[in-house]
């Protein structure tokens, strides 16, 4: 297949490119080759002649989205519509990478694929607009929701290790009442390879198994990184001041993928592999 990947320089885009490249022709569409917030993106993608499009590109700065929701709408919402319209012209299926933040976080158990959405921040709203645009325009699509990604250069575990190596004055403080599903990008990429071979279009939750809080994820990261001696105080979301409000409880349940035989290892195993092979020490 000839596969176009948007956001090819991001942590998930790189993982997708590396995973598909051995057996397929990969066309990497970074910011320099794709004007996602412009209708020009349609022609730019059509010009690739792709037979499959993977669309992880997004404005993922959630606090930036809160400060400028119109920009988030243009990139994550309308931009995804342009990608879907390009796929329509190409006759190519689309894999759209969405997020756990399309949910409100008011649940008491992990969200399944067809649970009611209800984003509480601008980032989640813009990604949900993208989902709706894909469903509106393109029958042959996969919507893959992910959460708490790590695997590249900028992510929560790397930040925790940097802070642990040189703790801020007053010590480390990590939110303990935000709960989710940590997810390793190479595991998502491997699952997407499996998924596109099924032709079972629809909505999927691709996350590593298990649930934890940000505080628990930080503690495990520090244990694996050799910083167990550094104290980490638990705080609440209300104490951590920021522009955006994340859903407090947003783990995802991989029900649809499991039914097709696509499963994920525990997040602890994936985190250990990441820290052993990729993370800065």
Beta strands, then each sheet from edge to edge (+ up, - down):
strand 1: 2-6
strand 2: 25-29
strand 3: 52-55
strand 4: 93-99
strand 5: 141-146
strand 6: 149-150
strand 7: 172-175
strand 8: 179-180
strand 9: 183-184
strand 10: 202-205
strand 11: 212-213
strand 12: 232-235
sheet 1: 2+ 1+ 3+ 4+ 5+ 10+
sheet 2: 6+ 9+
sheet 3: 7+ 12+
sheet 4: 8+ 11-
end
